[in-house]
Amino acid sequence: MPLTMAQPGTRNLIKKVGGKPETRQFLENLGFVAGGTVSVISRIGGNVIVEVKGARVAVNRDMAAKIMI
């Protein structure tokens, strides 16, 4: 399921990062890599604030939809 469907407060395993090569590279540079974990802090209008690799990152709805958990 995409990251946009994750419930706040849950820790999830990243299974796949999709999208165009430049989008995947951007997300991987932020720490979204297959096998890593991500926690949803909050959701606001489809956009999510997550914790990945010890840092909080805001991701818009389109980017979050490309991260499969």
N, CA, C and O atoms as a Tripos MOL2 file, in Angstrom:
@<TRIPOS>MOLECULE
protein
  276   275    69     0     0
PROTEIN
NO_CHARGES

@<TRIPOS>ATOM
      1 N           0.8480   -1.1780    0.0000 N.3       1 MET1
      2 CA          0.0000    0.0000    0.0000 C.3       1 MET1
      3 C           0.8930    1.2400    0.0000 C.2       1 MET1
      4 O           2.0200    1.1850    0.4920 O.2       1 MET1
      5 N           0.4100    2.3490   -0.5400 N.am      2 PRO2
      6 CA          1.2240    3.5730   -0.5580 C.3       2 PRO2
      7 C           1.3210    4.2100    0.8290 C.2       2 PRO2
      8 O           0.4750    3.9850    1.6950 O.2       2 PRO2
      9 N           2.3470    4.9910    1.0120 N.am      3 LEU3
     10 CA          2.5880    5.6660    2.2910 C.3       3 LEU3
     11 C           1.4160    6.5630    2.6830 C.2       3 LEU3
     12 O           1.1890    6.7910    3.8710 O.2       3 LEU3
     13 N           0.6750    7.0700    1.7110 N.am      4 THR4
     14 CA         -0.4620    7.9440    2.0060 C.3       4 THR4
     15 C          -1.5460    7.2420    2.8160 C.2       4 THR4
     16 O          -2.3660    7.9050    3.4490 O.2       4 THR4
     17 N          -1.5630    5.9000    2.8060 N.am      5 MET5
     18 CA         -2.5860    5.1420    3.5260 C.3       5 MET5
     19 C          -2.1620    4.7570    4.9390 C.2       5 MET5
     20 O          -2.9780    4.2420    5.7040 O.2       5 MET5
     21 N          -0.9110    4.9940    5.2960 N.am      6 ALA6
     22 CA         -0.4020    4.6020    6.6160 C.3       6 ALA6
     23 C          -1.0250    5.4630    7.7120 C.2       6 ALA6
     24 O          -1.2890    6.6500    7.5240 O.2       6 ALA6
     25 N          -1.2480    4.8360    8.8470 N.am      7 GLN7
     26 CA         -1.8190    5.5400    9.9930 C.3       7 GLN7
     27 C          -0.7290    6.2620   10.7690 C.2       7 GLN7
     28 O           0.3680    5.7260   10.9290 O.2       7 GLN7
     29 N          -1.0060    7.4650   11.2510 N.am      8 PRO8
     30 CA         -0.0180    8.1910   12.0730 C.3       8 PRO8
     31 C           0.3650    7.3810   13.3030 C.2       8 PRO8
     32 O          -0.4810    6.7400   13.9260 O.2       8 PRO8
     33 N           1.6460    7.4180   13.6440 N.am      9 GLY9
     34 CA          2.1430    6.7230   14.8150 C.3       9 GLY9
     35 C           2.6090    5.3060   14.5470 C.2       9 GLY9
     36 O           3.0890    4.6390   15.4630 O.2       9 GLY9
     37 N           2.4800    4.8260   13.3110 N.am     10 THR10
     38 CA          2.9090    3.4640   13.0020 C.3      10 THR10
     39 C           4.2660    3.4690   12.3090 C.2      10 THR10
     40 O           4.5830    4.3790   11.5430 O.2      10 THR10
     41 N           5.0580    2.4430   12.5880 N.am     11 ARG11
     42 CA          6.3600    2.2680   11.9400 C.3      11 ARG11
     43 C           6.1620    1.2740   10.8090 C.2      11 ARG11
     44 O           5.6000    0.1990   11.0170 O.2      11 ARG11
     45 N           6.6190    1.6230    9.6140 N.am     12 ASN12
     46 CA          6.4020    0.7910    8.4350 C.3      12 ASN12
     47 C           7.7060    0.5070    7.7110 C.2      12 ASN12
     48 O           8.6320    1.3180    7.7280 O.2      12 ASN12
     49 N           7.7650   -0.6510    7.0780 N.am     13 LEU13
     50 CA          8.9110   -1.0440    6.2760 C.3      13 LEU13
     51 C           8.6760   -0.5890    4.8310 C.2      13 LEU13
     52 O           7.6140   -0.8390    4.2630 O.2      13 LEU13
     53 N           9.6600    0.0710    4.2500 N.am     14 ILE14
     54 CA          9.5530    0.5210    2.8630 C.3      14 ILE14
     55 C           9.8570   -0.6710    1.9650 C.2      14 ILE14
     56 O          10.9340   -1.2600    2.0540 O.2      14 ILE14
     57 N           8.9060   -1.0270    1.1000 N.am     15 LYS15
     58 CA          9.0820   -2.1670    0.2100 C.3      15 LYS15
     59 C           9.6040   -1.7480   -1.1510 C.2      15 LYS15
     60 O          10.3940   -2.4700   -1.7600 O.2      15 LYS15
     61 N           9.1710   -0.5840   -1.6420 N.am     16 LYS16
     62 CA          9.5550   -0.1480   -2.9850 C.3      16 LYS16
     63 C           9.3800    1.3560   -3.1040 C.2      16 LYS16
     64 O           8.4730    1.9360   -2.5050 O.2      16 LYS16
     65 N          10.2510    1.9800   -3.8780 N.am     17 VAL17
     66 CA         10.1230    3.3950   -4.2000 C.3      17 VAL17
     67 C           9.9510    3.4730   -5.7090 C.2      17 VAL17
     68 O          10.8420    3.0660   -6.4550 O.2      17 VAL17
     69 N           8.8210    3.9900   -6.1660 N.am     18 GLY18
     70 CA          8.5140    4.0390   -7.5970 C.3      18 GLY18
     71 C           8.6610    5.4310   -8.1770 C.2      18 GLY18
     72 O           9.1850    6.3450   -7.5400 O.2      18 GLY18
     73 N           8.1860    5.5640   -9.3990 N.am     19 GLY19
     74 CA          8.2320    6.8430  -10.0870 C.3      19 GLY19
     75 C           9.3530    6.9090  -11.1080 C.2      19 GLY19
     76 O          10.0580    5.9280  -11.3460 O.2      19 GLY19
     77 N           9.5060    8.0790  -11.7060 N.am     20 LYS20
     78 CA         10.5600    8.3090  -12.6850 C.3      20 LYS20
     79 C          11.9180    8.2120  -11.9930 C.2      20 LYS20
     80 O          12.0070    8.3880  -10.7780 O.2      20 LYS20
     81 N          12.9740    7.9340  -12.7570 N.am     21 PRO21
     82 CA         14.3140    7.8060  -12.1500 C.3      21 PRO21
     83 C          14.7290    9.0080  -11.3090 C.2      21 PRO21
     84 O          15.3200    8.8410  -10.2420 O.2      21 PRO21
     85 N          14.4260   10.2150  -11.7770 N.am     22 GLU22
     86 CA         14.8160   11.4000  -10.9940 C.3      22 GLU22
     87 C          14.0010   11.5280   -9.7140 C.2      22 GLU22
     88 O          14.5090   12.0200   -8.7070 O.2      22 GLU22
     89 N          12.7490   11.0940   -9.7360 N.am     23 THR23
     90 CA         11.9090   11.1000   -8.5340 C.3      23 THR23
     91 C          12.4260   10.0780   -7.5290 C.2      23 THR23
     92 O          12.5390   10.3730   -6.3390 O.2      23 THR23
     93 N          12.7410    8.8750   -8.0080 N.am     24 ARG24
     94 CA         13.2890    7.8390   -7.1230 C.3      24 ARG24
     95 C          14.5980    8.3070   -6.4870 C.2      24 ARG24
     96 O          14.8210    8.1040   -5.2930 O.2      24 ARG24
     97 N          15.4570    8.9320   -7.2840 N.am     25 GLN25
     98 CA         16.7380    9.4150   -6.7640 C.3      25 GLN25
     99 C          16.5170   10.4750   -5.6860 C.2      25 GLN25
    100 O          17.1920   10.4630   -4.6570 O.2      25 GLN25
    101 N          15.5770   11.3890   -5.9180 N.am     26 PHE26
    102 CA         15.2600   12.4330   -4.9440 C.3      26 PHE26
    103 C          14.7950   11.8160   -3.6270 C.2      26 PHE26
    104 O          15.2640   12.2000   -2.5560 O.2      26 PHE26
    105 N          13.8650   10.8510   -3.7120 N.am     27 LEU27
    106 CA         13.3470   10.2110   -2.5020 C.3      27 LEU27
    107 C          14.4280    9.4030   -1.7900 C.2      27 LEU27
    108 O          14.4860    9.3920   -0.5600 O.2      27 LEU27
    109 N          15.2890    8.7230   -2.5600 N.am     28 GLU28
    110 CA         16.3770    7.9600   -1.9440 C.3      28 GLU28
    111 C          17.3690    8.8800   -1.2480 C.2      28 GLU28
    112 O          17.9220    8.5210   -0.2090 O.2      28 GLU28
    113 N          17.6000   10.0620   -1.8110 N.am     29 ASN29
    114 CA         18.4840   11.0370   -1.1600 C.3      29 ASN29
    115 C          17.9080   11.5310    0.1630 C.2      29 ASN29
    116 O          18.6560   11.9060    1.0650 O.2      29 ASN29
    117 N          16.5760   11.5320    0.2800 N.am     30 LEU30
    118 CA         15.9210   11.9210    1.5330 C.3      30 LEU30
    119 C          15.9450   10.7860    2.5620 C.2      30 LEU30
    120 O          15.6720   11.0130    3.7400 O.2      30 LEU30
    121 N          16.2710    9.5620    2.1190 N.am     31 GLY31
    122 CA         16.3420    8.4290    3.0350 C.3      31 GLY31
    123 C          15.2960    7.3650    2.8030 C.2      31 GLY31
    124 O          15.2450    6.3810    3.5410 O.2      31 GLY31
    125 N          14.4530    7.5380    1.7870 N.am     32 PHE32
    126 CA         13.4170    6.5500    1.4870 C.3      32 PHE32
    127 C          14.0040    5.4640    0.5960 C.2      32 PHE32
    128 O          13.9690    5.5700   -0.6300 O.2      32 PHE32
    129 N          14.5420    4.4200    1.2180 N.am     33 VAL33
    130 CA         15.1490    3.3140    0.4720 C.3      33 VAL33
    131 C          14.4400    2.0130    0.8500 C.2      33 VAL33
    132 O          13.9770    1.8470    1.9780 O.2      33 VAL33
    133 N          14.3670    1.1030   -0.1090 N.am     34 ALA34
    134 CA         13.7400   -0.2000    0.1420 C.3      34 ALA34
    135 C          14.4650   -0.8970    1.2860 C.2      34 ALA34
    136 O          15.6940   -0.9490    1.3180 O.2      34 ALA34
    137 N          13.6940   -1.4280    2.2170 N.am     35 GLY35
    138 CA         14.2570   -2.0890    3.3860 C.3      35 GLY35
    139 C          14.3800   -1.1710    4.5910 C.2      35 GLY35
    140 O          14.5970   -1.6430    5.7070 O.2      35 GLY35
    141 N          14.2440    0.1390    4.3830 N.am     36 GLY36
    142 CA         14.3050    1.1010    5.4820 C.3      36 GLY36
    143 C          12.9590    1.2210    6.1750 C.2      36 GLY36
    144 O          11.9570    0.6810    5.7050 O.2      36 GLY36
    145 N          12.9420    1.9260    7.2840 N.am     37 THR37
    146 CA         11.6830    2.1280    8.0020 C.3      37 THR37
    147 C          11.2840    3.5950    7.9540 C.2      37 THR37
    148 O          12.1280    4.4860    7.8490 O.2      37 THR37
    149 N           9.9900    3.8200    8.0340 N.am     38 VAL38
    150 CA          9.4360    5.1640    8.0170 C.3      38 VAL38
    151 C           8.2550    5.2010    8.9850 C.2      38 VAL38
    152 O           7.4530    4.2680    9.0390 O.2      38 VAL38
    153 N           8.1600    6.2880    9.7460 N.am     39 SER39
    154 CA          7.0450    6.4730   10.6740 C.3      39 SER39
    155 C           6.2670    7.7170   10.2660 C.2      39 SER39
    156 O           6.8490    8.7770   10.0380 O.2      39 SER39
    157 N           4.9570    7.5810   10.1780 N.am     40 VAL40
    158 CA          4.1150    8.7310    9.8570 C.3      40 VAL40
    159 C           3.8670    9.5070   11.1430 C.2      40 VAL40
    160 O           3.3530    8.9610   12.1190 O.2      40 VAL40
    161 N           4.2370   10.7850   11.1360 N.am     41 ILE41
    162 CA          4.0150   11.6540   12.2980 C.3      41 ILE41
    163 C           2.6090   12.2510   12.2210 C.2      41 ILE41
    164 O           1.8510   12.1940   13.1890 O.2      41 ILE41
    165 N           2.2670   12.8240   11.0610 N.am     42 SER42
    166 CA          0.9330   13.3770   10.8730 C.3      42 SER42
    167 C           0.5960   13.4820    9.3930 C.2      42 SER42
    168 O           1.4740   13.4410    8.5320 O.2      42 SER42
    169 N          -0.6930   13.6180    9.1200 N.am     43 ARG43
    170 CA         -1.1900   13.8110    7.7500 C.3      43 ARG43
    171 C          -2.0430   15.0580    7.7330 C.2      43 ARG43
    172 O          -2.8850   15.2710    8.6050 O.2      43 ARG43
    173 N          -1.8090   15.8860    6.7170 N.am     44 ILE44
    174 CA         -2.5880   17.1190    6.5670 C.3      44 ILE44
    175 C          -2.9940   17.2220    5.1030 C.2      44 ILE44
    176 O          -2.1610   17.5160    4.2460 O.2      44 ILE44
    177 N          -4.2580   16.9840    4.8140 N.am     45 GLY45
    178 CA         -4.7650   17.0970    3.4540 C.3      45 GLY45
    179 C          -4.0820   16.1870    2.4550 C.2      45 GLY45
    180 O          -3.9070   16.5640    1.2960 O.2      45 GLY45
    181 N          -3.6960   15.0010    2.8790 N.am     46 GLY46
    182 CA         -3.0340   14.0630    1.9850 C.3      46 GLY46
    183 C          -1.5220   14.1570    2.0280 C.2      46 GLY46
    184 O          -0.8320   13.1930    1.6950 O.2      46 GLY46
    185 N          -0.9980   15.3000    2.4320 N.am     47 ASN47
    186 CA          0.4390   15.4520    2.6060 C.3      47 ASN47
    187 C           0.8220   14.8250    3.9340 C.2      47 ASN47
    188 O           0.0200   14.8140    4.8680 O.2      47 ASN47
    189 N           2.0520   14.2950    4.0310 N.am     48 VAL48
    190 CA          2.4490   13.6100    5.2510 C.3      48 VAL48
    191 C           3.7600   14.1630    5.7940 C.2      48 VAL48
    192 O           4.6390   14.5900    5.0450 O.2      48 VAL48
    193 N           3.8620   14.1430    7.1040 N.am     49 ILE49
    194 CA          5.1210   14.4340    7.7850 C.3      49 ILE49
    195 C           5.5670   13.0980    8.3540 C.2      49 ILE49
    196 O           4.8470   12.4580    9.1190 O.2      49 ILE49
    197 N           6.7680   12.6910    7.9670 N.am     50 VAL50
    198 CA          7.2720   11.3830    8.3680 C.3      50 VAL50
    199 C           8.6230   11.5210    9.0390 C.2      50 VAL50
    200 O           9.3060   12.5370    8.9090 O.2      50 VAL50
    201 N           8.9920   10.4700    9.7640 N.am     51 GLU51
    202 CA         10.3340   10.3790   10.3240 C.3      51 GLU51
    203 C          11.0380    9.2480    9.5980 C.2      51 GLU51
    204 O          10.5790    8.1060    9.6030 O.2      51 GLU51
    205 N          12.1600    9.5810    8.9740 N.am     52 VAL52
    206 CA         12.9510    8.5980    8.2540 C.3      52 VAL52
    207 C          14.4200    8.8420    8.5770 C.2      52 VAL52
    208 O          14.9200    9.9580    8.4330 O.2      52 VAL52
    209 N          15.1030    7.7950    9.0110 N.am     53 LYS53
    210 CA         16.5180    7.8860    9.3950 C.3      53 LYS53
    211 C          16.7720    8.9760   10.4350 C.2      53 LYS53
    212 O          17.7800    9.6810   10.3710 O.2      53 LYS53
    213 N          15.8520    9.1110   11.3920 N.am     54 GLY54
    214 CA         16.0260   10.0480   12.4910 C.3      54 GLY54
    215 C          15.6970   11.4960   12.1720 C.2      54 GLY54
    216 O          15.8650   12.3630   13.0290 O.2      54 GLY54
    217 N          15.2300   11.7810   10.9560 N.am     55 ALA55
    218 CA         14.8910   13.1590   10.5800 C.3      55 ALA55
    219 C          13.4200   13.2320   10.1840 C.2      55 ALA55
    220 O          12.8580   12.2800    9.6430 O.2      55 ALA55
    221 N          12.8160   14.3700   10.4610 N.am     56 ARG56
    222 CA         11.4300   14.5810   10.0460 C.3      56 ARG56
    223 C          11.4260   15.2480    8.6760 C.2      56 ARG56
    224 O          12.1480   16.2140    8.4270 O.2      56 ARG56
    225 N          10.5890   14.7030    7.7970 N.am     57 VAL57
    226 CA         10.5260   15.1750    6.4190 C.3      57 VAL57
    227 C           9.0630   15.3390    6.0370 C.2      57 VAL57
    228 O           8.2380   14.4790    6.3440 O.2      57 VAL57
    229 N           8.7380   16.4430    5.3680 N.am     58 ALA58
    230 CA          7.3890   16.6480    4.8320 C.3      58 ALA58
    231 C           7.3970   16.1970    3.3750 C.2      58 ALA58
    232 O           8.2670   16.5910    2.5980 O.2      58 ALA58
    233 N           6.4220   15.3670    3.0160 N.am     59 VAL59
    234 CA          6.3300   14.8320    1.6620 C.3      59 VAL59
    235 C           4.9210   15.1000    1.1390 C.2      59 VAL59
    236 O           3.9350   14.8320    1.8270 O.2      59 VAL59
    237 N           4.8320   15.6360   -0.0930 N.am     60 ASN60
    238 CA          3.4950   15.9030   -0.6320 C.3      60 ASN60
    239 C           2.8110   14.5970   -1.0390 C.2      60 ASN60
    240 O           3.4390   13.5390   -1.0830 O.2      60 ASN60
    241 N           1.5410   14.6920   -1.3290 N.am     61 ARG61
    242 CA          0.7120   13.5270   -1.6200 C.3      61 ARG61
    243 C           1.2430   12.7280   -2.8080 C.2      61 ARG61
    244 O           1.2550   11.4970   -2.7640 O.2      61 ARG61
    245 N           1.6820   13.4090   -3.8730 N.am     62 ASP62
    246 CA          2.1680   12.7130   -5.0660 C.3      62 ASP62
    247 C           3.4280   11.9040   -4.7720 C.2      62 ASP62
    248 O           3.5550   10.7630   -5.2160 O.2      62 ASP62
    249 N           4.3550   12.4950   -4.0260 N.am     63 MET63
    250 CA          5.5880   11.7820   -3.6750 C.3      63 MET63
    251 C           5.2910   10.6260   -2.7280 C.2      63 MET63
    252 O           5.8390    9.5350   -2.8900 O.2      63 MET63
    253 N           4.4360   10.8510   -1.7500 N.am     64 ALA64
    254 CA          4.1090    9.8040   -0.7840 C.3      64 ALA64
    255 C           3.4210    8.6130   -1.4670 C.2      64 ALA64
    256 O           3.5670    7.4760   -1.0190 O.2      64 ALA64
    257 N           2.6860    8.8650   -2.5300 N.am     65 ALA65
    258 CA          2.0100    7.7880   -3.2480 C.3      65 ALA65
    259 C           2.9910    6.8800   -3.9760 C.2      65 ALA65
    260 O           2.6370    5.7560   -4.3330 O.2      65 ALA65
    261 N           4.2030    7.3400   -4.2010 N.am     66 LYS66
    262 CA          5.2160    6.5480   -4.9010 C.3      66 LYS66
    263 C           6.0200    5.6610   -3.9380 C.2      66 LYS66
    264 O           6.8010    4.8160   -4.3770 O.2      66 LYS66
    265 N           5.8270    5.8560   -2.6330 N.am     67 ILE67
    266 CA          6.5380    5.0720   -1.6200 C.3      67 ILE67
    267 C           5.6200    3.9580   -1.1380 C.2      67 ILE67
    268 O           4.6080    4.2220   -0.4890 O.2      67 ILE67
    269 N           5.9670    2.7240   -1.4520 N.am     68 MET68
    270 CA          5.1520    1.5700   -1.0800 C.3      68 MET68
    271 C           5.6610    0.9430    0.2120 C.2      68 MET68
    272 O           6.8570    0.7090    0.3850 O.2      68 MET68
    273 N           4.7150    0.6790    1.1160 N.am     69 ILE69
    274 CA          5.0570    0.0800    2.4120 C.3      69 ILE69
    275 C           4.3710   -1.2780    2.5340 C.2      69 ILE69
    276 O           4.5230   -1.9580    3.5490 O.2      69 ILE69
@<TRIPOS>BOND
     1     1     2 1
     2     2     3 1
     3     3     4 2
     4     3     5 am
     5     5     6 1
     6     6     7 1
     7     7     8 2
     8     7     9 am
     9     9    10 1
    10    10    11 1
    11    11    12 2
    12    11    13 am
    13    13    14 1
    14    14    15 1
    15    15    16 2
    16    15    17 am
    17    17    18 1
    18    18    19 1
    19    19    20 2
    20    19    21 am
    21    21    22 1
    22    22    23 1
    23    23    24 2
    24    23    25 am
    25    25    26 1
    26    26    27 1
    27    27    28 2
    28    27    29 am
    29    29    30 1
    30    30    31 1
    31    31    32 2
    32    31    33 am
    33    33    34 1
    34    34    35 1
    35    35    36 2
    36    35    37 am
    37    37    38 1
    38    38    39 1
    39    39    40 2
    40    39    41 am
    41    41    42 1
    42    42    43 1
    43    43    44 2
    44    43    45 am
    45    45    46 1
    46    46    47 1
    47    47    48 2
    48    47    49 am
    49    49    50 1
    50    50    51 1
    51    51    52 2
    52    51    53 am
    53    53    54 1
    54    54    55 1
    55    55    56 2
    56    55    57 am
    57    57    58 1
    58    58    59 1
    59    59    60 2
    60    59    61 am
    61    61    62 1
    62    62    63 1
    63    63    64 2
    64    63    65 am
    65    65    66 1
    66    66    67 1
    67    67    68 2
    68    67    69 am
    69    69    70 1
    70    70    71 1
    71    71    72 2
    72    71    73 am
    73    73    74 1
    74    74    75 1
    75    75    76 2
    76    75    77 am
    77    77    78 1
    78    78    79 1
    79    79    80 2
    80    79    81 am
    81    81    82 1
    82    82    83 1
    83    83    84 2
    84    83    85 am
    85    85    86 1
    86    86    87 1
    87    87    88 2
    88    87    89 am
    89    89    90 1
    90    90    91 1
    91    91    92 2
    92    91    93 am
    93    93    94 1
    94    94    95 1
    95    95    96 2
    96    95    97 am
    97    97    98 1
    98    98    99 1
    99    99   100 2
   100    99   101 am
   101   101   102 1
   102   102   103 1
   103   103   104 2
   104   103   105 am
   105   105   106 1
   106   106   107 1
   107   107   108 2
   108   107   109 am
   109   109   110 1
   110   110   111 1
   111   111   112 2
   112   111   113 am
   113   113   114 1
   114   114   115 1
   115   115   116 2
   116   115   117 am
   117   117   118 1
   118   118   119 1
   119   119   120 2
   120   119   121 am
   121   121   122 1
   122   122   123 1
   123   123   124 2
   124   123   125 am
   125   125   126 1
   126   126   127 1
   127   127   128 2
   128   127   129 am
   129   129   130 1
   130   130   131 1
   131   131   132 2
   132   131   133 am
   133   133   134 1
   134   134   135 1
   135   135   136 2
   136   135   137 am
   137   137   138 1
   138   138   139 1
   139   139   140 2
   140   139   141 am
   141   141   142 1
   142   142   143 1
   143   143   144 2
   144   143   145 am
   145   145   146 1
   146   146   147 1
   147   147   148 2
   148   147   149 am
   149   149   150 1
   150   150   151 1
   151   151   152 2
   152   151   153 am
   153   153   154 1
   154   154   155 1
   155   155   156 2
   156   155   157 am
   157   157   158 1
   158   158   159 1
   159   159   160 2
   160   159   161 am
   161   161   162 1
   162   162   163 1
   163   163   164 2
   164   163   165 am
   165   165   166 1
   166   166   167 1
   167   167   168 2
   168   167   169 am
   169   169   170 1
   170   170   171 1
   171   171   172 2
   172   171   173 am
   173   173   174 1
   174   174   175 1
   175   175   176 2
   176   175   177 am
   177   177   178 1
   178   178   179 1
   179   179   180 2
   180   179   181 am
   181   181   182 1
   182   182   183 1
   183   183   184 2
   184   183   185 am
   185   185   186 1
   186   186   187 1
   187   187   188 2
   188   187   189 am
   189   189   190 1
   190   190   191 1
   191   191   192 2
   192   191   193 am
   193   193   194 1
   194   194   195 1
   195   195   196 2
   196   195   197 am
   197   197   198 1
   198   198   199 1
   199   199   200 2
   200   199   201 am
   201   201   202 1
   202   202   203 1
   203   203   204 2
   204   203   205 am
   205   205   206 1
   206   206   207 1
   207   207   208 2
   208   207   209 am
   209   209   210 1
   210   210   211 1
   211   211   212 2
   212   211   213 am
   213   213   214 1
   214   214   215 1
   215   215   216 2
   216   215   217 am
   217   217   218 1
   218   218   219 1
   219   219   220 2
   220   219   221 am
   221   221   222 1
   222   222   223 1
   223   223   224 2
   224   223   225 am
   225   225   226 1
   226   226   227 1
   227   227   228 2
   228   227   229 am
   229   229   230 1
   230   230   231 1
   231   231   232 2
   232   231   233 am
   233   233   234 1
   234   234   235 1
   235   235   236 2
   236   235   237 am
   237   237   238 1
   238   238   239 1
   239   239   240 2
   240   239   241 am
   241   241   242 1
   242   242   243 1
   243   243   244 2
   244   243   245 am
   245   245   246 1
   246   246   247 1
   247   247   248 2
   248   247   249 am
   249   249   250 1
   250   250   251 1
   251   251   252 2
   252   251   253 am
   253   253   254 1
   254   254   255 1
   255   255   256 2
   256   255   257 am
   257   257   258 1
   258   258   259 1
   259   259   260 2
   260   259   261 am
   261   261   262 1
   262   262   263 1
   263   263   264 2
   264   263   265 am
   265   265   266 1
   266   266   267 1
   267   267   268 2
   268   267   269 am
   269   269   270 1
   270   270   271 1
   271   271   272 2
   272   271   273 am
   273   273   274 1
   274   274   275 1
   275   275   276 2
@<TRIPOS>SUBSTRUCTURE
     1 MET1         2 RESIDUE 1 A MET
     2 PRO2         6 RESIDUE 1 A PRO
     3 LEU3        10 RESIDUE 1 A LEU
     4 THR4        14 RESIDUE 1 A THR
     5 MET5        18 RESIDUE 1 A MET
     6 ALA6        22 RESIDUE 1 A ALA
     7 GLN7        26 RESIDUE 1 A GLN
     8 PRO8        30 RESIDUE 1 A PRO
     9 GLY9        34 RESIDUE 1 A GLY
    10 THR10       38 RESIDUE 1 A THR
    11 ARG11       42 RESIDUE 1 A ARG
    12 ASN12       46 RESIDUE 1 A ASN
    13 LEU13       50 RESIDUE 1 A LEU
    14 ILE14       54 RESIDUE 1 A ILE
    15 LYS15       58 RESIDUE 1 A LYS
    16 LYS16       62 RESIDUE 1 A LYS
    17 VAL17       66 RESIDUE 1 A VAL
    18 GLY18       70 RESIDUE 1 A GLY
    19 GLY19       74 RESIDUE 1 A GLY
    20 LYS20       78 RESIDUE 1 A LYS
    21 PRO21       82 RESIDUE 1 A PRO
    22 GLU22       86 RESIDUE 1 A GLU
    23 THR23       90 RESIDUE 1 A THR
    24 ARG24       94 RESIDUE 1 A ARG
    25 GLN25       98 RESIDUE 1 A GLN
    26 PHE26      102 RESIDUE 1 A PHE
    27 LEU27      106 RESIDUE 1 A LEU
    28 GLU28      110 RESIDUE 1 A GLU
    29 ASN29      114 RESIDUE 1 A ASN
    30 LEU30      118 RESIDUE 1 A LEU
    31 GLY31      122 RESIDUE 1 A GLY
    32 PHE32      126 RESIDUE 1 A PHE
    33 VAL33      130 RESIDUE 1 A VAL
    34 ALA34      134 RESIDUE 1 A ALA
    35 GLY35      138 RESIDUE 1 A GLY
    36 GLY36      142 RESIDUE 1 A GLY
    37 THR37      146 RESIDUE 1 A THR
    38 VAL38      150 RESIDUE 1 A VAL
    39 SER39      154 RESIDUE 1 A SER
    40 VAL40      158 RESIDUE 1 A VAL
    41 ILE41      162 RESIDUE 1 A ILE
    42 SER42      166 RESIDUE 1 A SER
    43 ARG43      170 RESIDUE 1 A ARG
    44 ILE44      174 RESIDUE 1 A ILE
    45 GLY45      178 RESIDUE 1 A GLY
    46 GLY46      182 RESIDUE 1 A GLY
    47 ASN47      186 RESIDUE 1 A ASN
    48 VAL48      190 RESIDUE 1 A VAL
    49 ILE49      194 RESIDUE 1 A ILE
    50 VAL50      198 RESIDUE 1 A VAL
    51 GLU51      202 RESIDUE 1 A GLU
    52 VAL52      206 RESIDUE 1 A VAL
    53 LYS53      210 RESIDUE 1 A LYS
    54 GLY54      214 RESIDUE 1 A GLY
    55 ALA55      218 RESIDUE 1 A ALA
    56 ARG56      222 RESIDUE 1 A ARG
    57 VAL57      226 RESIDUE 1 A VAL
    58 ALA58      230 RESIDUE 1 A ALA
    59 VAL59      234 RESIDUE 1 A VAL
    60 ASN60      238 RESIDUE 1 A ASN
    61 ARG61      242 RESIDUE 1 A ARG
    62 ASP62      246 RESIDUE 1 A ASP
    63 MET63      250 RESIDUE 1 A MET
    64 ALA64      254 RESIDUE 1 A ALA
    65 ALA65      258 RESIDUE 1 A ALA
    66 LYS66      262 RESIDUE 1 A LYS
    67 ILE67      266 RESIDUE 1 A ILE
    68 MET68      270 RESIDUE 1 A MET
    69 ILE69      274 RESIDUE 1 A ILE
